[in-house]
Amino acid sequence: MTRAEIEACIPHRSPFLWLDEVVEIDERRLHARKCLDPELDVFSGHFPGFPVLPGVLQCEAAFQAAAVLISRIEPVGSDHVPVVTRLNNVQFRRLVRPGETLDIEVELTERLANAFYLKGKTSVGGKVCTRLEFACATAATDS
């Protein structure tokens, strides 16, 4: 999927869209990528002289990947959007630096009504940066 196709699935836009492309997707799994331009504003303040992508943004990238995956189940244009309801067992394993390409993988492990349970992983060059488990629920956009 291209960036335009991703934007057709989720409401996120630059500068807060953390997916550049989806390289693989099926009913339960999604693999996406984000190329981390050294000129991203986040690197000028986190941390000056030693720029690092915040772990919370790695989690956000996984959340957005999950939203794209869920959009295959809950059709785009419906009156519901996925929102994160829980975050568990987060592990930060490796620093992510400007110029690197972040691989983002999510897997749907269970669905109960409007609740989706997932696990995610970010990596660079095959080395795990972040692991997480999280849940999303679909929420009405008119509330």
N, CA, C and O atoms as CSV, one atom per row, in Angstrom:
chain,resi,resn,atom,element,x,y,z
A,1,MET,N,N,0.837,-1.176,0.000
A,1,MET,CA,C,0.000,0.000,0.000
A,1,MET,C,C,0.884,1.241,0.000
A,1,MET,O,O,1.911,1.293,0.676
A,2,THR,N,N,0.476,2.201,-0.744
A,2,THR,CA,C,1.184,3.479,-0.782
A,2,THR,C,C,0.695,4.372,0.357
A,2,THR,O,O,-0.265,4.050,1.057
A,3,ARG,N,N,1.376,5.493,0.519
A,3,ARG,CA,C,0.968,6.452,1.543
A,3,ARG,C,C,-0.464,6.935,1.289
A,3,ARG,O,O,-1.239,7.080,2.234
A,4,ALA,N,N,-0.817,7.181,0.039
A,4,ALA,CA,C,-2.175,7.615,-0.286
A,4,ALA,C,C,-3.202,6.545,0.092
A,4,ALA,O,O,-4.282,6.872,0.584
A,5,GLU,N,N,-2.878,5.293,-0.130
A,5,GLU,CA,C,-3.793,4.208,0.241
A,5,GLU,C,C,-3.915,4.085,1.758
A,5,GLU,O,O,-4.990,3.788,2.279
A,6,ILE,N,N,-2.802,4.316,2.466
A,6,ILE,CA,C,-2.838,4.314,3.932
A,6,ILE,C,C,-3.750,5.437,4.418
A,6,ILE,O,O,-4.580,5.232,5.304
A,7,GLU,N,N,-3.589,6.633,3.830
A,7,GLU,CA,C,-4.406,7.783,4.232
A,7,GLU,C,C,-5.891,7.557,3.940
A,7,GLU,O,O,-6.748,8.167,4.580
A,8,ALA,N,N,-6.193,6.695,2.987
A,8,ALA,CA,C,-7.593,6.367,2.716
A,8,ALA,C,C,-8.179,5.462,3.804
A,8,ALA,O,O,-9.398,5.345,3.927
A,9,CYS,N,N,-7.306,4.820,4.594
A,9,CYS,CA,C,-7.745,3.882,5.630
A,9,CYS,C,C,-7.831,4.489,7.020
A,9,CYS,O,O,-8.649,4.058,7.833
A,10,ILE,N,N,-6.993,5.491,7.307
A,10,ILE,CA,C,-6.935,6.065,8.654
A,10,ILE,C,C,-6.918,7.587,8.561
A,10,ILE,O,O,-6.548,8.138,7.524
A,11,PRO,N,N,-7.313,8.267,9.628
A,11,PRO,CA,C,-7.396,9.732,9.573
A,11,PRO,C,C,-6.068,10.460,9.802
A,11,PRO,O,O,-6.022,11.681,9.652
A,12,HIS,N,N,-5.013,9.774,10.150
A,12,HIS,CA,C,-3.730,10.419,10.462
A,12,HIS,C,C,-3.112,11.059,9.230
A,12,HIS,O,O,-3.202,10.521,8.127
A,13,ARG,N,N,-2.487,12.207,9.426
A,13,ARG,CA,C,-1.817,12.938,8.351
A,13,ARG,C,C,-0.501,13.497,8.870
A,13,ARG,O,O,-0.272,13.560,10.078
A,14,SER,N,N,0.354,13.896,7.951
A,14,SER,CA,C,1.613,14.535,8.308
A,14,SER,C,C,1.289,15.788,9.117
A,14,SER,O,O,0.349,16.504,8.771
A,15,PRO,N,N,2.018,16.069,10.160
A,15,PRO,CA,C,3.280,15.448,10.574
A,15,PRO,C,C,3.118,14.284,11.542
A,15,PRO,O,O,4.098,13.857,12.154
A,16,PHE,N,N,1.892,13.756,11.696
A,16,PHE,CA,C,1.696,12.691,12.676
A,16,PHE,C,C,1.348,11.348,12.043
A,16,PHE,O,O,0.807,10.475,12.722
A,17,LEU,N,N,1.642,11.169,10.779
A,17,LEU,CA,C,1.471,9.876,10.126
A,17,LEU,C,C,2.810,9.153,10.195
A,17,LEU,O,O,3.802,9.630,9.643
A,18,TRP,N,N,2.846,8.005,10.867
A,18,TRP,CA,C,4.094,7.283,11.108
A,18,TRP,C,C,4.225,6.030,10.252
A,18,TRP,O,O,4.957,5.108,10.612
A,19,LEU,N,N,3.521,5.989,9.121
A,19,LEU,CA,C,3.641,4.894,8.156
A,19,LEU,C,C,3.889,5.497,6.779
A,19,LEU,O,O,3.156,6.389,6.353
A,20,ASP,N,N,4.913,5.019,6.083
A,20,ASP,CA,C,5.167,5.456,4.706
A,20,ASP,C,C,4.590,4.481,3.694
A,20,ASP,O,O,4.103,4.883,2.638
A,21,GLU,N,N,4.646,3.191,4.025
A,21,GLU,CA,C,4.157,2.164,3.107
A,21,GLU,C,C,3.796,0.914,3.888
A,21,GLU,O,O,4.341,0.660,4.962
A,22,VAL,N,N,2.877,0.140,3.342
A,22,VAL,CA,C,2.557,-1.184,3.867
A,22,VAL,C,C,3.137,-2.169,2.865
A,22,VAL,O,O,2.773,-2.167,1.689
A,23,VAL,N,N,4.042,-3.008,3.348
A,23,VAL,CA,C,4.723,-3.937,2.441
A,23,VAL,C,C,4.068,-5.311,2.406
A,23,VAL,O,O,4.273,-6.080,1.466
A,24,GLU,N,N,3.273,-5.619,3.445
A,24,GLU,CA,C,2.592,-6.916,3.470
A,24,GLU,C,C,1.377,-6.806,4.387
A,24,GLU,O,O,1.437,-6.196,5.454
A,25,ILE,N,N,0.283,-7.407,3.952
A,25,ILE,CA,C,-0.932,-7.391,4.768
A,25,ILE,C,C,-1.764,-8.620,4.443
A,25,ILE,O,O,-1.880,-9.024,3.286
A,26,ASP,N,N,-2.348,-9.212,5.496
A,26,ASP,CA,C,-3.355,-10.250,5.308
A,26,ASP,C,C,-4.432,-10.028,6.371
A,26,ASP,O,O,-4.494,-8.944,6.950
A,27,GLU,N,N,-5.267,-11.007,6.641
A,27,GLU,CA,C,-6.389,-10.814,7.564
A,27,GLU,C,C,-5.956,-10.631,9.012
A,27,GLU,O,O,-6.716,-10.079,9.807
A,28,ARG,N,N,-4.763,-11.076,9.375
A,28,ARG,CA,C,-4.320,-11.025,10.780
A,28,ARG,C,C,-3.027,-10.250,11.005
A,28,ARG,O,O,-2.714,-9.890,12.140
A,29,ARG,N,N,-2.276,-9.988,9.946
A,29,ARG,CA,C,-0.952,-9.370,10.113
A,29,ARG,C,C,-0.749,-8.236,9.131
A,29,ARG,O,O,-1.312,-8.215,8.036
A,30,LEU,N,N,0.090,-7.277,9.569
A,30,LEU,CA,C,0.472,-6.173,8.707
A,30,LEU,C,C,1.930,-5.837,8.976
A,30,LEU,O,O,2.374,-5.834,10.124
A,31,HIS,N,N,2.671,-5.556,7.911
A,31,HIS,CA,C,4.069,-5.115,7.995
A,31,HIS,C,C,4.162,-3.806,7.229
A,31,HIS,O,O,3.859,-3.742,6.038
A,32,ALA,N,N,4.592,-2.756,7.940
A,32,ALA,CA,C,4.722,-1.426,7.338
A,32,ALA,C,C,6.130,-0.903,7.574
A,32,ALA,O,O,6.912,-1.493,8.320
A,33,ARG,N,N,6.440,0.220,6.923
A,33,ARG,CA,C,7.748,0.859,7.090
A,33,ARG,C,C,7.592,2.364,7.214
A,33,ARG,O,O,6.660,2.966,6.682
A,34,LYS,N,N,8.543,2.953,7.940
A,34,LYS,CA,C,8.647,4.403,8.053
A,34,LYS,C,C,10.123,4.764,7.942
A,34,LYS,O,O,10.939,4.319,8.749
A,35,CYS,N,N,10.463,5.573,6.938
A,35,CYS,CA,C,11.830,6.088,6.782
A,35,CYS,C,C,11.935,7.350,7.622
A,35,CYS,O,O,11.155,8.286,7.445
A,36,LEU,N,N,12.887,7.376,8.527
A,36,LEU,CA,C,13.002,8.457,9.495
A,36,LEU,C,C,13.949,9.539,8.993
A,36,LEU,O,O,15.161,9.480,9.200
A,37,ASP,N,N,13.369,10.512,8.337
A,37,ASP,CA,C,14.113,11.646,7.797
A,37,ASP,C,C,14.820,12.373,8.938
A,37,ASP,O,O,14.172,12.748,9.915
A,38,PRO,N,N,16.117,12.578,8.840
A,38,PRO,CA,C,16.845,13.293,9.892
A,38,PRO,C,C,16.307,14.702,10.149
A,38,PRO,O,O,16.584,15.287,11.196
A,39,GLU,N,N,15.538,15.251,9.201
A,39,GLU,CA,C,14.993,16.596,9.359
A,39,GLU,C,C,13.658,16.629,10.122
A,39,GLU,O,O,13.101,17.709,10.320
A,40,LEU,N,N,13.140,15.486,10.549
A,40,LEU,CA,C,11.904,15.481,11.332
A,40,LEU,C,C,12.076,16.354,12.570
A,40,LEU,O,O,13.098,16.278,13.252
A,41,ASP,N,N,11.078,17.178,12.857
A,41,ASP,CA,C,11.142,18.090,14.007
A,41,ASP,C,C,11.441,17.376,15.318
A,41,ASP,O,O,12.143,17.919,16.172
A,42,VAL,N,N,10.925,16.182,15.484
A,42,VAL,CA,C,11.105,15.466,16.742
A,42,VAL,C,C,12.589,15.284,17.083
A,42,VAL,O,O,12.957,15.264,18.258
A,43,PHE,N,N,13.431,15.152,16.070
A,43,PHE,CA,C,14.853,14.923,16.334
A,43,PHE,C,C,15.579,16.166,16.833
A,43,PHE,O,O,16.630,16.047,17.464
A,44,SER,N,N,15.044,17.353,16.566
A,44,SER,CA,C,15.719,18.567,17.037
A,44,SER,C,C,15.568,18.752,18.545
A,44,SER,O,O,16.373,19.445,19.166
A,45,GLY,N,N,14.547,18.139,19.137
A,45,GLY,CA,C,14.340,18.312,20.568
A,45,GLY,C,C,14.481,17.058,21.394
A,45,GLY,O,O,14.434,17.125,22.622
A,46,HIS,N,N,14.653,15.915,20.760
A,46,HIS,CA,C,14.741,14.637,21.494
A,46,HIS,C,C,15.892,13.818,20.961
A,46,HIS,O,O,15.631,12.958,20.119
A,47,PHE,N,N,17.023,13.976,21.323
A,47,PHE,CA,C,17.670,14.926,22.213
A,47,PHE,C,C,18.681,15.719,21.404
A,47,PHE,O,O,19.349,15.148,20.542
A,48,PRO,N,N,18.815,17.031,21.656
A,48,PRO,CA,C,19.815,17.809,20.908
A,48,PRO,C,C,21.210,17.203,21.085
A,48,PRO,O,O,21.657,16.937,22.201
A,49,GLY,N,N,21.874,16.996,19.963
A,49,GLY,CA,C,23.216,16.403,20.004
A,49,GLY,C,C,23.217,14.883,20.016
A,49,GLY,O,O,24.244,14.269,19.726
A,50,PHE,N,N,22.100,14.268,20.341
A,50,PHE,CA,C,21.973,12.804,20.334
A,50,PHE,C,C,20.526,12.445,20.002
A,50,PHE,O,O,19.794,11.954,20.861
A,51,PRO,N,N,20.111,12.691,18.746
A,51,PRO,CA,C,18.697,12.501,18.393
A,51,PRO,C,C,18.272,11.032,18.422
A,51,PRO,O,O,18.959,10.148,17.909
A,52,VAL,N,N,17.111,10.808,19.041
A,52,VAL,CA,C,16.535,9.473,19.203
A,52,VAL,C,C,15.027,9.577,18.982
A,52,VAL,O,O,14.396,10.523,19.454
A,53,LEU,N,N,14.448,8.618,18.272
A,53,LEU,CA,C,13.001,8.574,18.103
A,53,LEU,C,C,12.377,8.122,19.423
A,53,LEU,O,O,12.714,7.045,19.916
A,54,PRO,N,N,11.481,8.913,20.003
A,54,PRO,CA,C,10.858,8.509,21.268
A,54,PRO,C,C,10.130,7.173,21.158
A,54,PRO,O,O,9.509,6.875,20.138
A,55,GLY,N,N,10.212,6.389,22.200
A,55,GLY,CA,C,9.524,5.103,22.235
A,55,GLY,C,C,8.032,5.232,22.055
A,55,GLY,O,O,7.400,4.367,21.448
A,56,VAL,N,N,7.456,6.309,22.580
A,56,VAL,CA,C,6.020,6.509,22.439
A,56,VAL,C,C,5.627,6.652,20.968
A,56,VAL,O,O,4.522,6.262,20.590
A,57,LEU,N,N,6.510,7.204,20.130
A,57,LEU,CA,C,6.207,7.314,18.703
A,57,LEU,C,C,6.358,5.965,17.999
A,57,LEU,O,O,5.688,5.714,16.998
A,58,GLN,N,N,7.221,5.108,18.506
A,58,GLN,CA,C,7.284,3.750,17.972
A,58,GLN,C,C,5.981,3.015,18.278
A,58,GLN,O,O,5.461,2.283,17.436
A,59,CYS,N,N,5.457,3.215,19.489
A,59,CYS,CA,C,4.160,2.621,19.835
A,59,CYS,C,C,3.072,3.200,18.939
A,59,CYS,O,O,2.215,2.463,18.453
A,60,GLU,N,N,3.097,4.512,18.717
A,60,GLU,CA,C,2.102,5.152,17.853
A,60,GLU,C,C,2.147,4.568,16.440
A,60,GLU,O,O,1.101,4.369,15.822
A,61,ALA,N,N,3.334,4.294,15.931
A,61,ALA,CA,C,3.448,3.686,14.604
A,61,ALA,C,C,2.743,2.325,14.583
A,61,ALA,O,O,2.062,1.989,13.614
A,62,ALA,N,N,2.909,1.547,15.653
A,62,ALA,CA,C,2.219,0.251,15.742
A,62,ALA,C,C,0.704,0.448,15.830
A,62,ALA,O,O,-0.055,-0.317,15.237
A,63,PHE,N,N,0.263,1.471,16.568
A,63,PHE,CA,C,-1.176,1.741,16.679
A,63,PHE,C,C,-1.756,2.090,15.304
A,63,PHE,O,O,-2.836,1.624,14.939
A,64,GLN,N,N,-1.031,2.907,14.555
A,64,GLN,CA,C,-1.505,3.287,13.225
A,64,GLN,C,C,-1.528,2.088,12.284
A,64,GLN,O,O,-2.445,1.949,11.475
A,65,ALA,N,N,-0.519,1.222,12.389
A,65,ALA,CA,C,-0.506,0.004,11.568
A,65,ALA,C,C,-1.717,-0.862,11.917
A,65,ALA,O,O,-2.349,-1.440,11.033
A,66,ALA,N,N,-2.034,-0.948,13.208
A,66,ALA,CA,C,-3.206,-1.718,13.631
A,66,ALA,C,C,-4.484,-1.106,13.071
A,66,ALA,O,O,-5.395,-1.829,12.667
A,67,ALA,N,N,-4.555,0.216,13.046
A,67,ALA,CA,C,-5.751,0.885,12.505
A,67,ALA,C,C,-5.938,0.544,11.029
A,67,ALA,O,O,-7.066,0.349,10.576
A,68,VAL,N,N,-4.839,0.473,10.278
A,68,VAL,CA,C,-4.931,0.081,8.865
A,68,VAL,C,C,-5.439,-1.358,8.771
A,68,VAL,O,O,-6.317,-1.657,7.962
A,69,LEU,N,N,-4.887,-2.245,9.597
A,69,LEU,CA,C,-5.325,-3.643,9.600
A,69,LEU,C,C,-6.813,-3.741,9.957
A,69,LEU,O,O,-7.562,-4.466,9.302
A,70,ILE,N,N,-7.232,-3.025,10.977
A,70,ILE,CA,C,-8.633,-3.062,11.403
A,70,ILE,C,C,-9.544,-2.488,10.324
A,70,ILE,O,O,-10.703,-2.886,10.215
A,71,SER,N,N,-9.027,-1.555,9.527
A,71,SER,CA,C,-9.859,-0.967,8.463
A,71,SER,C,C,-10.281,-2.015,7.434
A,71,SER,O,O,-11.239,-1.800,6.691
A,72,ARG,N,N,-9.583,-3.135,7.384
A,72,ARG,CA,C,-9.986,-4.227,6.490
A,72,ARG,C,C,-11.205,-4.958,7.045
A,72,ARG,O,O,-11.946,-5.602,6.303
A,73,ILE,N,N,-11.405,-4.851,8.371
A,73,ILE,CA,C,-12.524,-5.526,9.033
A,73,ILE,C,C,-13.698,-4.565,9.190
A,73,ILE,O,O,-14.838,-4.913,8.883
A,74,GLU,N,N,-13.415,-3.365,9.665
A,74,GLU,CA,C,-14.405,-2.292,9.793
A,74,GLU,C,C,-14.216,-1.393,8.579
A,74,GLU,O,O,-13.230,-0.658,8.523
A,75,PRO,N,N,-15.099,-1.421,7.630
A,75,PRO,CA,C,-14.881,-0.704,6.370
A,75,PRO,C,C,-14.609,0.789,6.545
A,75,PRO,O,O,-15.195,1.451,7.402
A,76,VAL,N,N,-13.718,1.289,5.721
A,76,VAL,CA,C,-13.409,2.708,5.688
A,76,VAL,C,C,-14.686,3.461,5.354
A,76,VAL,O,O,-15.470,3.036,4.505
A,77,GLY,N,N,-14.884,4.579,6.029
A,77,GLY,CA,C,-16.077,5.363,5.779
A,77,GLY,C,C,-17.228,4.989,6.697
A,77,GLY,O,O,-18.288,5.614,6.651
A,78,SER,N,N,-17.028,3.967,7.537
A,78,SER,CA,C,-18.069,3.663,8.516
A,78,SER,C,C,-18.044,4.757,9.581
A,78,SER,O,O,-17.157,5.610,9.574
A,79,ASP,N,N,-18.998,4.735,10.478
A,79,ASP,CA,C,-19.056,5.775,11.498
A,79,ASP,C,C,-18.282,5.394,12.756
A,79,ASP,O,O,-18.543,5.936,13.829
A,80,HIS,N,N,-17.334,4.467,12.634
A,80,HIS,CA,C,-16.509,4.036,13.754
A,80,HIS,C,C,-15.025,4.103,13.387
A,80,HIS,O,O,-14.641,3.868,12.241
A,81,VAL,N,N,-14.203,4.429,14.388
A,81,VAL,CA,C,-12.751,4.438,14.215
A,81,VAL,C,C,-12.131,3.649,15.370
A,81,VAL,O,O,-12.690,3.626,16.467
A,82,PRO,N,N,-10.986,3.002,15.139
A,82,PRO,CA,C,-10.335,2.289,16.238
A,82,PRO,C,C,-9.582,3.270,17.145
A,82,PRO,O,O,-8.881,4.163,16.671
A,83,VAL,N,N,-9.743,3.083,18.443
A,83,VAL,CA,C,-9.003,3.864,19.432
A,83,VAL,C,C,-8.303,2.895,20.387
A,83,VAL,O,O,-8.840,1.836,20.713
A,84,VAL,N,N,-7.120,3.261,20.824
A,84,VAL,CA,C,-6.355,2.409,21.738
A,84,VAL,C,C,-7.006,2.462,23.114
A,84,VAL,O,O,-7.311,3.538,23.628
A,85,THR,N,N,-7.215,1.288,23.704
A,85,THR,CA,C,-7.836,1.209,25.028
A,85,THR,C,C,-6.920,0.612,26.089
A,85,THR,O,O,-7.187,0.728,27.285
A,86,ARG,N,N,-5.849,-0.021,25.653
A,86,ARG,CA,C,-4.953,-0.659,26.616
A,86,ARG,C,C,-3.583,-0.820,25.982
A,86,ARG,O,O,-3.461,-1.034,24.776
A,87,LEU,N,N,-2.550,-0.712,26.816
A,87,LEU,CA,C,-1.170,-0.923,26.385
A,87,LEU,C,C,-0.482,-1.714,27.484
A,87,LEU,O,O,-0.439,-1.277,28.634
A,88,ASN,N,N,0.057,-2.882,27.135
A,88,ASN,CA,C,0.675,-3.774,28.124
A,88,ASN,C,C,2.044,-4.245,27.657
A,88,ASN,O,O,2.354,-4.246,26.465
A,89,ASN,N,N,2.845,-4.641,28.627
A,89,ASN,CA,C,4.093,-5.355,28.373
A,89,ASN,C,C,4.964,-4.696,27.312
A,89,ASN,O,O,5.435,-5.361,26.389
A,90,VAL,N,N,5.176,-3.408,27.440
A,90,VAL,CA,C,6.010,-2.684,26.479
A,90,VAL,C,C,7.472,-2.871,26.863
A,90,VAL,O,O,7.852,-2.732,28.026
A,91,GLN,N,N,8.274,-3.188,25.862
A,91,GLN,CA,C,9.715,-3.347,26.062
A,91,GLN,C,C,10.443,-2.532,25.010
A,91,GLN,O,O,10.186,-2.670,23.814
A,92,PHE,N,N,11.353,-1.680,25.465
A,92,PHE,CA,C,12.187,-0.904,24.553
A,92,PHE,C,C,13.570,-1.546,24.556
A,92,PHE,O,O,14.228,-1.615,25.595
A,93,ARG,N,N,14.006,-2.014,23.390
A,93,ARG,CA,C,15.228,-2.814,23.290
A,93,ARG,C,C,16.391,-2.113,22.614
A,93,ARG,O,O,17.547,-2.422,22.903
A,94,ARG,N,N,16.107,-1.168,21.713
A,94,ARG,CA,C,17.154,-0.562,20.895
A,94,ARG,C,C,16.762,0.872,20.572
A,94,ARG,O,O,15.594,1.151,20.299
A,95,LEU,N,N,17.733,1.783,20.601
A,95,LEU,CA,C,17.490,3.165,20.202
A,95,LEU,C,C,17.264,3.234,18.691
A,95,LEU,O,O,17.868,2.483,17.926
A,96,VAL,N,N,16.391,4.143,18.280
A,96,VAL,CA,C,16.114,4.364,16.868
A,96,VAL,C,C,16.604,5.762,16.526
A,96,VAL,O,O,16.240,6.736,17.185
A,97,ARG,N,N,17.436,5.854,15.488
A,97,ARG,CA,C,18.134,7.095,15.166
A,97,ARG,C,C,17.683,7.660,13.820
A,97,ARG,O,O,17.118,6.942,12.995
A,98,PRO,N,N,17.938,8.956,13.603
A,98,PRO,CA,C,17.608,9.583,12.319
A,98,PRO,C,C,18.258,8.850,11.157
A,98,PRO,O,O,19.379,8.353,11.272
A,99,GLY,N,N,17.548,8.787,10.036
A,99,GLY,CA,C,18.074,8.143,8.829
A,99,GLY,C,C,17.799,6.657,8.758
A,99,GLY,O,O,18.013,6.040,7.714
A,100,GLU,N,N,17.334,6.072,9.840
A,100,GLU,CA,C,17.043,4.642,9.829
A,100,GLU,C,C,15.635,4.392,9.274
A,100,GLU,O,O,14.798,5.293,9.223
A,101,THR,N,N,15.402,3.146,8.864
A,101,THR,CA,C,14.075,2.733,8.412
A,101,THR,C,C,13.478,1.839,9.477
A,101,THR,O,O,14.048,0.810,9.841
A,102,LEU,N,N,12.320,2.249,9.970
A,102,LEU,CA,C,11.627,1.513,11.017
A,102,LEU,C,C,10.653,0.534,10.374
A,102,LEU,O,O,9.775,0.932,9.609
A,103,ASP,N,N,10.811,-0.743,10.689
A,103,ASP,CA,C,9.836,-1.765,10.284
A,103,ASP,C,C,8.831,-1.909,11.407
A,103,ASP,O,O,9.207,-2.031,12.573
A,104,ILE,N,N,7.556,-1.896,11.060
A,104,ILE,CA,C,6.463,-1.958,12.027
A,104,ILE,C,C,5.621,-3.178,11.689
A,104,ILE,O,O,5.127,-3.307,10.569
A,105,GLU,N,N,5.456,-4.079,12.666
A,105,GLU,CA,C,4.661,-5.279,12.443
A,105,GLU,C,C,3.609,-5.390,13.533
A,105,GLU,O,O,3.908,-5.217,14.715
A,106,VAL,N,N,2.385,-5.676,13.136
A,106,VAL,CA,C,1.305,-5.913,14.091
A,106,VAL,C,C,0.584,-7.195,13.719
A,106,VAL,O,O,0.513,-7.579,12.551
A,107,GLU,N,N,0.051,-7.846,14.743
A,107,GLU,CA,C,-0.710,-9.079,14.539
A,107,GLU,C,C,-1.961,-9.038,15.400
A,107,GLU,O,O,-1.889,-8.767,16.598
A,108,LEU,N,N,-3.097,-9.305,14.794
A,108,LEU,CA,C,-4.355,-9.425,15.516
A,108,LEU,C,C,-4.383,-10.797,16.178
A,108,LEU,O,O,-4.325,-11.820,15.496
A,109,THR,N,N,-4.473,-10.821,17.504
A,109,THR,CA,C,-4.458,-12.102,18.216
A,109,THR,C,C,-5.850,-12.561,18.616
A,109,THR,O,O,-6.093,-13.757,18.775
A,110,GLU,N,N,-6.785,-11.590,18.783
A,110,GLU,CA,C,-8.141,-11.962,19.165
A,110,GLU,C,C,-9.079,-10.791,18.876
A,110,GLU,O,O,-8.686,-9.625,18.924
A,111,ARG,N,N,-10.323,-11.137,18.575
A,111,ARG,CA,C,-11.362,-10.118,18.419
A,111,ARG,C,C,-12.591,-10.563,19.198
A,111,ARG,O,O,-13.051,-11.697,19.070
A,112,LEU,N,N,-13.113,-9.644,20.010
A,112,LEU,CA,C,-14.345,-9.875,20.744
A,112,LEU,C,C,-15.248,-8.675,20.504
A,112,LEU,O,O,-14.990,-7.587,21.020
A,113,ALA,N,N,-16.302,-8.867,19.728
A,113,ALA,CA,C,-17.230,-7.784,19.365
A,113,ALA,C,C,-16.449,-6.624,18.768
A,113,ALA,O,O,-15.818,-6.785,17.723
A,114,ASN,N,N,-16.477,-5.445,19.414
A,114,ASN,CA,C,-15.766,-4.291,18.859
A,114,ASN,C,C,-14.379,-4.097,19.464
A,114,ASN,O,O,-13.786,-3.030,19.307
A,115,ALA,N,N,-13.853,-5.107,20.152
A,115,ALA,CA,C,-12.518,-5.036,20.759
A,115,ALA,C,C,-11.536,-5.895,19.959
A,115,ALA,O,O,-11.831,-7.032,19.589
A,116,PHE,N,N,-10.368,-5.319,19.706
A,116,PHE,CA,C,-9.316,-5.989,18.949
A,116,PHE,C,C,-8.070,-6.065,19.824
A,116,PHE,O,O,-7.610,-5.049,20.347
A,117,TYR,N,N,-7.528,-7.264,19.983
A,117,TYR,CA,C,-6.323,-7.471,20.792
A,117,TYR,C,C,-5.168,-7.754,19.842
A,117,TYR,O,O,-5.267,-8.602,18.955
A,118,LEU,N,N,-4.073,-7.032,20.044
A,118,LEU,CA,C,-2.961,-7.115,19.096
A,118,LEU,C,C,-1.625,-7.176,19.821
A,118,LEU,O,O,-1.502,-6.812,20.990
A,119,LYS,N,N,-0.640,-7.648,19.084
A,119,LYS,CA,C,0.736,-7.510,19.537
A,119,LYS,C,C,1.500,-6.823,18.415
A,119,LYS,O,O,1.166,-6.961,17.238
A,120,GLY,N,N,2.521,-6.087,18.798
A,120,GLY,CA,C,3.276,-5.341,17.814
A,120,GLY,C,C,4.764,-5.389,18.086
A,120,GLY,O,O,5.224,-5.745,19.171
A,121,LYS,N,N,5.494,-5.015,17.050
A,121,LYS,CA,C,6.957,-4.997,17.142
A,121,LYS,C,C,7.471,-3.958,16.164
A,121,LYS,O,O,6.971,-3.843,15.045
A,122,THR,N,N,8.483,-3.194,16.595
A,122,THR,CA,C,9.215,-2.350,15.666
A,122,THR,C,C,10.648,-2.849,15.640
A,122,THR,O,O,11.166,-3.360,16.634
A,123,SER,N,N,11.281,-2.691,14.478
A,123,SER,CA,C,12.672,-3.142,14.353
A,123,SER,C,C,13.389,-2.293,13.315
A,123,SER,O,O,12.771,-1.641,12.473
A,124,VAL,N,N,14.696,-2.323,13.402
A,124,VAL,CA,C,15.573,-1.668,12.422
A,124,VAL,C,C,16.642,-2.679,12.044
A,124,VAL,O,O,17.347,-3.208,12.903
A,125,GLY,N,N,16.753,-2.940,10.745
A,125,GLY,CA,C,17.776,-3.870,10.284
A,125,GLY,C,C,17.660,-5.251,10.897
A,125,GLY,O,O,18.670,-5.924,11.101
A,126,GLY,N,N,16.433,-5.686,11.196
A,126,GLY,CA,C,16.222,-7.007,11.771
A,126,GLY,C,C,16.410,-7.066,13.275
A,126,GLY,O,O,16.227,-8.130,13.867
A,127,LYS,N,N,16.772,-5.955,13.916
A,127,LYS,CA,C,16.963,-5.914,15.369
A,127,LYS,C,C,15.750,-5.255,16.021
A,127,LYS,O,O,15.360,-4.145,15.659
A,128,VAL,N,N,15.164,-5.953,16.983
A,128,VAL,CA,C,13.952,-5.471,17.645
A,128,VAL,C,C,14.242,-4.201,18.431
A,128,VAL,O,O,15.208,-4.126,19.190
A,129,CYS,N,N,13.383,-3.204,18.232
A,129,CYS,CA,C,13.473,-1.941,18.973
A,129,CYS,C,C,12.430,-1.892,20.080
A,129,CYS,O,O,12.727,-1.512,21.213
A,130,THR,N,N,11.208,-2.280,19.740
A,130,THR,CA,C,10.091,-2.220,20.694
A,130,THR,C,C,9.187,-3.424,20.492
A,130,THR,O,O,8.929,-3.843,19.363
A,131,ARG,N,N,8.712,-3.972,21.598
A,131,ARG,CA,C,7.660,-4.987,21.591
A,131,ARG,C,C,6.528,-4.464,22.468
A,131,ARG,O,O,6.768,-3.827,23.493
A,132,LEU,N,N,5.287,-4.742,22.052
A,132,LEU,CA,C,4.153,-4.276,22.833
A,132,LEU,C,C,2.928,-5.132,22.578
A,132,LEU,O,O,2.805,-5.777,21.536
A,133,GLU,N,N,2.035,-5.128,23.534
A,133,GLU,CA,C,0.714,-5.730,23.404
A,133,GLU,C,C,-0.276,-4.603,23.660
A,133,GLU,O,O,-0.054,-3.768,24.537
A,134,PHE,N,N,-1.362,-4.575,22.902
A,134,PHE,CA,C,-2.325,-3.498,23.085
A,134,PHE,C,C,-3.695,-3.935,22.594
A,134,PHE,O,O,-3.846,-4.946,21.907
A,135,ALA,N,N,-4.676,-3.143,22.967
A,135,ALA,CA,C,-6.052,-3.403,22.542
A,135,ALA,C,C,-6.634,-2.125,21.960
A,135,ALA,O,O,-6.291,-1.017,22.371
A,136,CYS,N,N,-7.511,-2.308,21.006
A,136,CYS,CA,C,-8.258,-1.209,20.401
A,136,CYS,C,C,-9.736,-1.569,20.439
A,136,CYS,O,O,-10.109,-2.742,20.414
A,137,ALA,N,N,-10.548,-0.559,20.498
A,137,ALA,CA,C,-11.989,-0.744,20.353
A,137,ALA,C,C,-12.472,0.260,19.327
A,137,ALA,O,O,-11.912,1.347,19.190
A,138,THR,N,N,-13.500,-0.109,18.620
A,138,THR,CA,C,-14.055,0.843,17.672
A,138,THR,C,C,-15.008,1.762,18.432
A,138,THR,O,O,-15.838,1.316,19.225
A,139,ALA,N,N,-14.859,3.056,18.164
A,139,ALA,CA,C,-15.683,4.065,18.828
A,139,ALA,C,C,-16.444,4.846,17.753
A,139,ALA,O,O,-15.928,5.097,16.664
A,140,ALA,N,N,-17.650,5.212,18.078
A,140,ALA,CA,C,-18.471,6.013,17.157
A,140,ALA,C,C,-17.865,7.394,16.990
A,140,ALA,O,O,-17.446,8.021,17.962
A,141,THR,N,N,-17.821,7.861,15.759
A,141,THR,CA,C,-17.226,9.169,15.491
A,141,THR,C,C,-18.146,10.321,15.866
A,141,THR,O,O,-17.700,11.467,15.915
A,142,ASP,N,N,-19.407,10.048,16.129
A,142,ASP,CA,C,-20.340,11.119,16.469
A,142,ASP,C,C,-20.452,11.359,17.963
A,142,ASP,O,O,-21.270,12.170,18.396
A,143,SER,N,N,-19.638,10.664,18.765
A,143,SER,CA,C,-19.735,10.856,20.217
A,143,SER,C,C,-18.710,11.801,20.753
A,143,SER,O,O,-18.675,12.056,21.957
